[in-house]
Every structure is written in C-alpha cells, then in structure tokens.
C-alpha cells in the first residue's frame, strides 16, 4: 500500500497498523466480497455493473464519494460516480488525466498498488484532490484495476471522517480490485472474441462462404449458412450427404466420393475441389469445397468439416478475363494497358511487332515517350506529366506518330479509352492503334493525282488555280506583282500524226522537264491538258525579269528533241498577263494571258507577248 502523508510517499507494512479488526467487520467485509462477486458473475455489461459495485463498496465501508474510471483505448475512459445520500458537493470534482496523470487513480495505476491519503489538502499536483479538500473531504483511497501489464482502470473512494487503514482493510481492497480486474479482463476478452466472430461471420457473408460438418457414419450434413450461400431451401441446411448429391450432376459424384474416402482413410488430412451444383431453381453453380478430417482421442476419424463457397461469379469473371486476354494477345492491333498516370503496364505482341519495342522495354514508360500527336511536335501530350490528367474525358481517337527504337516514326490511328471502377474513378486507360503508313501513302497518292497531271507529273488546273489565288492575295498585301504565262506547243499535232501518241506523250514529258529547268524555285509550271501549259512567276518587280524568263522558255522549248529514233523540232507560243495591272481575279488573269497567246500565234507563232487593252 502506498501511503501519501504530507510531502512524501512511503510504503507501509502491517506493523504500521494497530490491532486487528473485529469479527463483525470481517463478516461484513466477507459479505461485501461475496456481494461484489455475485454482481460480477451475473452482470450483462461493464456499464451496468460498475455503478452497482461502487455503491455496494462505498455503503459497506462508509465512503461519501466513490468513483471509477474504466479505460478505453490509449486516451479514453468511462467515468462512473456514486455520492452518499445527504452529501452535497459544492461543485463537480474535476477529472484529472487518468492516462499518465498525477491524480490518485493515475498514481495507483502507475504503482500497481493501493494508494491511501490521510489528508487530501497535502496532495500536490492533483486538482481533483485539491477540489475534494475544499469540499471538506479528507481521506481517500485509490485502487488500481489491472492484471499483470494490462491496465483496465481505477477506483477512488473519499470521505470526510478519518479512517484507520489496517492490513485486513488493504487486503479487502486489493481482493476487490483483483476480482473486478478479472471481470474486466474477461469482458474485454469476450468482447474481442465477439468482434472477431462478427468480423469472421461478415467476412464469410461477403465472400459467400459457409462452414459445414458431416457425420460420415450417419451421412448427416449440417451447414447453418450453407442454404443461403448455395441457394438451397432453408430446410436443407440440416440434411444428408445423399440429399446434397442429388443436386450434383452424376458425373461429379465420383470426384466427391473419392475425396471423402481419402479423408476417412487417413490418406490425406485436407482436400480442395470444385464441382457443379444446381440450386432450387435448377441454375448451375460452381462450388469450391475445402474439407478436413476431425479425429477422436484414439486418432480415428470421427467426422469431416470444412467450408463451401459459391465461386460461380469468380469463375465466370476468370473465363471472361482469359477470353479477353487471349483476344488481346492475338489481336492484329497494338494494345497497351496504361495506369492512371499514363505509364505502360502491359502490351501485346502486336505492339512489339509494329513498334519494335519489346514488352520489357515499354513497361513503365510514359505513353508520350512512345507516341505523340504530330511529327516533331511533342508539346501536345496525351497525359499531363505528374498529374495523371488527360486532355480527354472518356475517349480520344485520332492520328498520332509512333516511335521505333531507332528513332524513326510512322503514323498510327490511335484510340484511348478510360477504364473506370464502380465509383466512377479512372483506374486505367486502354490504348489501341494500327499502322496507317500504307493508307496515308495511298491518300497522299490520291491527293497527288487529284492535283497533278498523270502524264508529266506537273500540277494540274485545280492546283494552279489554288496557288494563283493565294499568290495574288499574298502579293496584294506585299505590294509586289506576279505574272501568268499561257503557252502551247507549235506543230505538236503534226508530231502525233507522224509518230503516234506514244511519241507525243514522251515529247510532252521532255517539255515539262525543260520548263522546270527554265524557272526559279518559287515559280510554278502546270499542264492544263493537251499541249497547253501555264507558268506562274512570283515576286515580279519589273517587266525585264518577265521578258527574260519568257525568252528563256521559248528558246528552251524550241530546241531539238530526241524521242526514240526520231529527232523532233517544235516551237512554243507564250501569252503573258500581269497582276495587278491586267486583272484582279485569277480566272480573269488566266483568260487575258490566253488572249495574249492567241495574238502571238496569229502573228506567226514561236514567240511571246504581253496582254494589252486592245485585246479585250
């Protein structure tokens, strides 16, 4: 016992206390002990019994105030208080910190022994003792409630009148504390078991799991939750093995009987198997059974027990996942599975085939390290770095460029889709793409055919008019001019008549080549059809530049040609119109160049000339 006199702590032994208590007191205290034990034995909860034994102890031992703190966790506690009838407290006594504090209850817990105080006014560092002293309470005793290293709380008793504390009295409080501590320990353990059982039951319910027991000698099968788990009528929760097998396809019987025989013979102690079972509506389900043998004191098997679980949905998902995985593996399209931040988690063989990146080289890399939006432009990314956010919400589809390990790139048609969980949160992205190099080349060829002459490869009329209109707009802003030359070949019809169209076509190709050689890099020559060609001269600052090019064209085209065995001489007539002097419209400008051409042809051909107003 810890005695707290003024300013010091001392431990007293039995020699500190005078005499022994009377038989009457011993009888009363023995009755109190039995009374408290009875209360604890029949108690339904800690909350209900604490006020009862506080009142019993306080009334038996003549205390004015009895208080108990039942610890909960590392910082919490339940607080209970009993006050003697007729005793008026001037105010509520404060609750000092019980967990590691300096109040009497905390000191008793720390010392693991009874703490007795002869004069509360002398207790320092305890606001509760000071308040009790002001309320004319003089004597107090604190009893720890603990067992070994486990602490459950403490009791505190206070009174106004002095009391003699002898060894028998201390033994009473220690015994009461021990009995109450054992009760609290048992209740705590009981609560732990109940919570564990509740968690187990809930886990089994969530997992669709039930336990079962089989008496192999009578064939009696018991499973309290099994009926709900496997979809059978409730009356079949307590049935027979034969009744259960009636719902199992015949071709599954041998497997079950073999497993049970192995358990009964001791060949094995546990088995795991799956089988099909039809519920009360005839719906087939896949059940997973885990079984173990139970042995008696003589070592012989006396029963079987285990668990049963409906894994139909799980097997269905696994089958679906296998089919999906096989489809991805065998897909001709490249498939990528990405995490929420756009890093590659998995790729299929088609990805490696198309890009040249092995799976281990791709996994862990960001999508934007492997694909980007347009050649040479890396700023427009699919995933914002570090944020895992995308410029798209659920799906994006468009052209992108994939990069091979050697740095080369090729165009792909890419689709990205978000994968969301049941709560709508994005967990992954699926990317799929095809190499569209061939399609792009085909489209480019189609575009080239639509804008170029099939024989010479020169731009056609459509290409010419688009470029002429853009040139006129550009030069209108810059203040410079441009010129259009309309040209046809002299004596070309005679070539076709004498040598045939094959020679004529080859001649046109050579003419196209000479025209390209006569022009500057930013000038344009187009074939409109037959032997008609148009020249677009840009950035014209004076007529002398136009005349120089015109003379070069007429002279170059007029030189001798060799086509096969034939030597051919032709001429060229060229009419020229100027922008902005002659016309403000592309079609009108071409029309006036054509008019200038006809005047050149009328005046003897093989030359060039400008449009003049009198030709209107």
Secondary structure, DSSP 4 states (H G I P E B T S, - for coil): -EEEETTEEEE--GGGS-S---HHHHHHHHHHHHHHHHHHHH-S-HHHHHHHHHHHHHHHTT-SEEEEEEEETTTEEEEEEEE-TT---SSPPP----SS-SSHHHHHHHHTS-EEES-GGG--S-HHHHHHHHTT--EEEEEEEEETTEEEEEEEEEESS-----HHHHHHHHHHHHHHHHHHHHHHHHHHHHHHHHHHHHHHHHHTEEEEEEETTTTEEE-TTHHHHHT--GGGGEEEHHHHHTTS-HHHHHHHHHHHHHHHHTS-SEEEEEEEEE-TT--EEEEEEEEEEEE-TTS-EEEEEEEEEE-HHHHHHHHHHHHHHHHHHH-SSEEEEEETTSBEEEE-HHHHHHH---HHHHTTSBHHHHEESBTTB-SS-SEETTTTEESSSSEEEEEEEEE-TTS-EEEEEEEEEEEE-TTS-EEEEEEEEEE-HHHHHHHHHHHHHHHB-TTT--B-HHHHHHHHHHHHHHHHHHS-EEEEEEEEEETHHHHHHHH-HHHHHHHHHHHHHHHHHHS-TT-EEEEEETTEEEEEEEEE--HHHHHHHHHHHHHHHTS-EEETTEEE--EEEEEEEEETTT-SSHHHHHHHHHHHHHHHHHTTSSSEEE--GGG-
